[in-house]
């Protein structure tokens, strides 16, 4: 269903098949130190443990840099986009049962209008000074892994290695640290409420370092429906997003997924996920690959920034 591939010598046919069926891979051979991953998670937990009134000093809305409080995001509301991933929910969904800390690229373009939206300054909590250096080291690793993944994807499509990274010279991206509180903290979920509602991601590749749990990640697989995502502590869980699905002429399936609500049989379960969403240059023009690589010949080119902006607006609550 979802294969494990080694980033150093992956089988192109296996990658192609997996991204057609579910849009997901488990990826080893990434070279990211386990200690670094643990350091980021530990520092994040210290931030999330701060009193609400302290975290509120760093509060932002979706697309900002800082603390995303519980209740500001409903990912299921973006599930109405016709990406070809089998999206059916959409509409007015309950907010996701999570809080997050968001970081983005500190590489402004010099255009104030662009930078205000895609390259705003990062915000770092004074109360947890160790968070910034740990995250910045991790982000260097994630950027390198994401570029390697785009080269892997190009190879799986039979294209030259730099075919996809050519549009990521000055990319936008977002790093979210998600905390999924326990049932004892949030109470019984509302009908249709998840830790993260059913959705697809918006960009090219998402690199996820996650913790397994009863209220964990599920993936929507073609012809099979929802299934618990496989877990390997040494691997990253990787999925492609809407922008890459569009780029492949819908050959590949934007990986539709959800995170289950906290479960009654694990009322104290708290999970922290590290999620890196890689995109392209804000002004990159993405022209879908034509058949026989692509599956559709009627898809128009899109510009990265407005393509992503519409989806980010859809998941914002209030």
RAFEN-V37927 format. One record per residue. RES is the residue in one letter. PHI is phi in whole degrees, -180 to 180 (none if undefined). NEAR is the number of other C-alpha atoms within 12 Angstrom. D_FIRST is the distance of its C-alpha to the first C-alpha in Angstrom with 1 decimal. Layout:
BEGIN
res->[RES & RES]
phi->[PHI & PHI]
near->[NEAR & NEAR]
d_first->[D_FIRST & D_FIRST]
END
This chain:
BEGIN
res->[X & X & X & X & X & X & X & X & X & X & X & X & X & X & X & X & X & X & X & X & X & X & X & X & X & X & X & X & X & X & X & X & X & X & X & X & X & X & X & X & X & X & X & X & X & X & X & X & X & X & X & X & X & X & X & X & X & X & X & X & X & X & X & X & X & X & X & X & X & X & X & X & X & X & X & X & X & X & X & X & X & X & X & X & X & X & X & X & X & X & X & X & X & X & X & X & X & X & X & X & X & X & X & X & X & X & X & X & X & X & X & X & X & X & X & X & X & X & X & X & X & X & X & X & X & X & X & X & X & X & X & X & X & X & X & X & X & X & X & X & X & X & X & X & X & X & X & X & X & X & X & X & X & X & X & X & X & X & X & X & X & X & X & X & X & X & X & X & X & X & X & X & X & X & X & X & X & X & X & X & X & X & X & X & X & X & X & X & X & X & X & X & X & X & X & X & X & X & X & X & X & X & X & X & X & X & X & X & X & X & X & X & X & X & X & X & X & X & X & X & X & X & X & X & X & X & X & X & X & X & X & X & X & X & X & X & X & X & X & X & X & X & X & X & X & X & X & X & X & X & X & X & X & X & X & X & X & X & X & X & X & X & X & X & X & X & X & X & X & X & X & X & X & X & X & X & X & X & X & X & X & X & X & X & X & X & X & X & X & X & X & X & X & X & X & X & X & X & X & X & X & X & X & X & X & X & X & X & X & X & X & X & X & X & X & X & X & X]
phi->[none & -122 & -79 & -97 & -124 & -91 & -61 & -80 & -154 & -80 & -82 & -60 & -66 & -66 & -63 & -59 & -64 & -64 & -76 & -76 & -83 & -133 & 76 & -129 & -142 & -100 & -123 & -108 & 68 & -85 & 79 & -88 & -65 & -60 & -65 & -63 & -61 & -68 & -63 & -63 & -65 & -66 & -64 & -64 & -62 & -66 & -67 & -63 & -79 & -66 & -59 & -56 & -66 & -77 & -61 & -62 & -64 & -111 & -73 & -141 & -94 & -59 & 98 & -88 & -117 & 143 & -88 & -101 & -70 & -56 & 96 & -95 & -137 & -137 & -64 & -62 & -72 & -91 & -79 & -88 & -65 & -83 & -91 & 88 & -94 & 83 & -68 & -134 & -73 & 64 & 86 & -103 & -100 & -63 & -61 & -69 & -90 & -160 & -130 & -141 & -124 & -113 & -133 & -138 & -70 & -95 & -138 & -60 & -87 & 99 & -94 & -56 & -67 & -71 & -66 & -63 & -95 & -107 & -135 & -68 & -66 & -74 & -120 & -124 & -73 & -62 & -73 & -131 & -64 & -76 & -66 & -60 & -63 & -66 & -65 & -64 & -66 & -65 & -67 & -60 & -67 & -67 & -63 & -66 & -63 & -64 & -66 & -62 & -66 & -66 & -68 & -60 & -64 & -59 & -62 & -67 & -92 & 77 & -107 & -59 & -57 & -93 & -63 & -95 & -69 & -60 & -98 & -126 & -76 & -139 & -79 & -87 & -163 & -138 & -114 & -111 & -101 & -102 & -109 & -106 & -67 & -76 & -59 & -64 & -94 & -96 & 78 & -65 & -62 & -70 & -54 & 76 & -99 & -127 & -63 & -141 & -69 & -56 & -168 & -114 & -79 & -105 & -99 & -98 & -127 & -115 & -113 & -116 & -108 & -126 & -108 & -75 & -169 & -65 & -99 & -110 & -78 & -125 & -121 & -93 & -103 & -54 & 70 & -125 & 86 & -75 & -146 & -61 & -72 & -65 & -132 & -140 & -61 & -87 & -107 & -91 & -89 & -121 & -136 & -94 & -111 & -60 & -66 & -73 & -59 & -64 & -62 & -84 & 61 & 62 & -66 & -99 & -108 & -55 & -70 & -81 & -156 & -155 & -117 & -60 & -68 & -58 & -100 & -58 & -83 & -137 & -68 & -103 & -70 & -124 & -122 & -127 & -115 & -107 & -125 & -111 & -103 & -97 & -128 & -138 & -57 & -60 & -104 & -65 & -97 & -101 & -102 & -58 & -69 & -81 & -58 & -88 & -71 & -74 & -98 & -127 & -110 & -113 & -93 & -85 & -61 & -131 & -99 & -55 & -60 & -66 & -59 & -74 & -61 & -61 & -73 & -64 & -64 & -66 & -91 & -76 & -101 & 84]
near->[27 & 33 & 32 & 28 & 30 & 25 & 31 & 17 & 20 & 26 & 22 & 25 & 19 & 27 & 39 & 31 & 25 & 32 & 39 & 39 & 33 & 41 & 46 & 45 & 44 & 38 & 38 & 28 & 20 & 30 & 23 & 27 & 22 & 18 & 15 & 26 & 35 & 24 & 23 & 36 & 33 & 25 & 29 & 39 & 28 & 23 & 34 & 37 & 19 & 20 & 13 & 17 & 13 & 18 & 29 & 21 & 20 & 29 & 27 & 27 & 27 & 35 & 39 & 33 & 33 & 36 & 40 & 36 & 35 & 33 & 27 & 31 & 38 & 40 & 43 & 39 & 34 & 36 & 36 & 26 & 32 & 21 & 35 & 33 & 39 & 31 & 31 & 21 & 25 & 25 & 23 & 23 & 31 & 32 & 33 & 42 & 42 & 41 & 42 & 43 & 47 & 40 & 40 & 39 & 37 & 25 & 21 & 23 & 22 & 13 & 14 & 13 & 13 & 19 & 23 & 20 & 27 & 39 & 30 & 29 & 22 & 30 & 26 & 29 & 29 & 16 & 20 & 24 & 17 & 23 & 33 & 27 & 19 & 25 & 36 & 24 & 21 & 33 & 34 & 22 & 23 & 36 & 35 & 23 & 33 & 39 & 34 & 30 & 43 & 38 & 31 & 36 & 45 & 29 & 26 & 30 & 35 & 22 & 19 & 16 & 19 & 21 & 24 & 39 & 34 & 21 & 27 & 29 & 19 & 23 & 33 & 39 & 42 & 41 & 38 & 37 & 41 & 40 & 39 & 42 & 39 & 31 & 27 & 18 & 17 & 28 & 17 & 20 & 27 & 16 & 12 & 27 & 31 & 37 & 47 & 45 & 40 & 41 & 44 & 51 & 48 & 45 & 44 & 48 & 46 & 44 & 47 & 39 & 41 & 36 & 32 & 25 & 30 & 26 & 35 & 35 & 38 & 34 & 37 & 34 & 29 & 28 & 13 & 13 & 20 & 22 & 22 & 23 & 39 & 26 & 26 & 21 & 20 & 24 & 29 & 42 & 40 & 49 & 50 & 49 & 41 & 45 & 46 & 48 & 41 & 39 & 43 & 44 & 33 & 38 & 37 & 41 & 45 & 47 & 49 & 50 & 42 & 35 & 42 & 36 & 40 & 36 & 26 & 18 & 14 & 18 & 23 & 20 & 26 & 33 & 38 & 39 & 38 & 40 & 38 & 44 & 40 & 46 & 45 & 41 & 34 & 34 & 23 & 28 & 23 & 35 & 27 & 30 & 30 & 21 & 17 & 15 & 22 & 25 & 22 & 22 & 20 & 15 & 23 & 19 & 21 & 24 & 25 & 34 & 29 & 25 & 33 & 38 & 23 & 20 & 34 & 33 & 22 & 29 & 38 & 30 & 25 & 14]
d_first->[0.0 & 3.8 & 6.3 & 9.8 & 12.5 & 16.2 & 18.1 & 21.0 & 19.6 & 16.1 & 15.1 & 15.7 & 13.8 & 10.5 & 11.3 & 12.4 & 9.4 & 7.0 & 10.1 & 10.7 & 7.7 & 7.6 & 10.2 & 8.9 & 9.2 & 10.7 & 14.0 & 16.6 & 19.9 & 21.0 & 24.4 & 24.9 & 27.0 & 25.9 & 29.5 & 29.3 & 26.3 & 28.2 & 31.4 & 30.0 & 28.5 & 31.8 & 34.0 & 32.0 & 32.4 & 36.2 & 36.3 & 34.5 & 37.0 & 39.9 & 41.9 & 40.9 & 44.3 & 43.5 & 40.0 & 41.6 & 43.5 & 40.3 & 38.9 & 37.6 & 35.8 & 32.4 & 32.8 & 35.4 & 35.4 & 35.8 & 35.1 & 33.2 & 34.5 & 32.8 & 33.0 & 33.1 & 29.5 & 27.5 & 24.2 & 23.6 & 26.7 & 25.0 & 22.3 & 24.8 & 24.4 & 23.4 & 20.8 & 18.8 & 15.9 & 16.9 & 19.3 & 21.6 & 23.2 & 25.7 & 29.3 & 31.0 & 28.6 & 29.8 & 29.7 & 26.9 & 27.7 & 27.8 & 30.2 & 29.5 & 31.4 & 31.0 & 32.0 & 32.2 & 33.6 & 37.2 & 38.0 & 40.1 & 41.0 & 44.6 & 44.2 & 44.9 & 43.2 & 39.9 & 40.1 & 40.8 & 37.4 & 35.1 & 36.9 & 38.8 & 40.0 & 37.9 & 39.3 & 39.4 & 40.6 & 43.9 & 43.1 & 40.1 & 41.3 & 38.6 & 35.8 & 36.8 & 36.9 & 33.7 & 31.8 & 33.5 & 32.5 & 28.9 & 29.0 & 30.3 & 27.3 & 24.9 & 26.7 & 26.4 & 22.7 & 22.1 & 24.3 & 22.5 & 19.2 & 21.0 & 22.3 & 18.9 & 17.9 & 21.2 & 20.5 & 17.2 & 19.3 & 22.1 & 24.5 & 26.9 & 25.7 & 27.9 & 27.0 & 25.2 & 27.1 & 30.4 & 30.1 & 29.6 & 33.1 & 34.0 & 30.8 & 30.4 & 27.9 & 27.6 & 26.9 & 26.5 & 26.9 & 25.7 & 27.3 & 26.0 & 29.2 & 29.4 & 30.2 & 33.7 & 34.3 & 32.9 & 33.7 & 31.9 & 29.6 & 30.8 & 29.1 & 26.0 & 26.3 & 23.5 & 23.5 & 21.9 & 21.6 & 18.8 & 19.0 & 17.8 & 19.4 & 22.2 & 22.5 & 20.7 & 18.5 & 18.3 & 18.3 & 17.9 & 19.3 & 18.8 & 20.0 & 18.0 & 19.7 & 20.1 & 20.4 & 17.4 & 14.6 & 12.4 & 10.0 & 10.4 & 7.6 & 9.5 & 10.9 & 9.5 & 11.3 & 11.5 & 9.5 & 10.8 & 9.4 & 9.2 & 12.6 & 14.5 & 18.2 & 18.6 & 15.9 & 16.0 & 13.3 & 13.6 & 13.2 & 15.3 & 18.0 & 20.1 & 22.5 & 20.1 & 18.5 & 22.2 & 23.0 & 20.5 & 22.1 & 19.0 & 17.0 & 14.4 & 13.4 & 15.0 & 12.5 & 13.8 & 14.0 & 16.7 & 18.2 & 19.5 & 23.3 & 25.0 & 24.8 & 28.0 & 27.1 & 26.7 & 29.7 & 30.3 & 26.9 & 27.2 & 24.4 & 24.9 & 22.3 & 23.2 & 21.8 & 22.8 & 22.7 & 23.7 & 25.4 & 28.1 & 31.9 & 33.2 & 34.9 & 32.3 & 32.2 & 28.7 & 29.0 & 26.0 & 25.2 & 26.6 & 25.2 & 24.1 & 21.9 & 21.9 & 21.2 & 24.2 & 27.8 & 29.3 & 27.9 & 30.7 & 30.7 & 30.5 & 32.0 & 29.8 & 32.1 & 32.8 & 29.2 & 28.2 & 31.4 & 30.8 & 27.5 & 29.1 & 32.0 & 29.9 & 28.4 & 31.9 & 33.7 & 37.4]
END
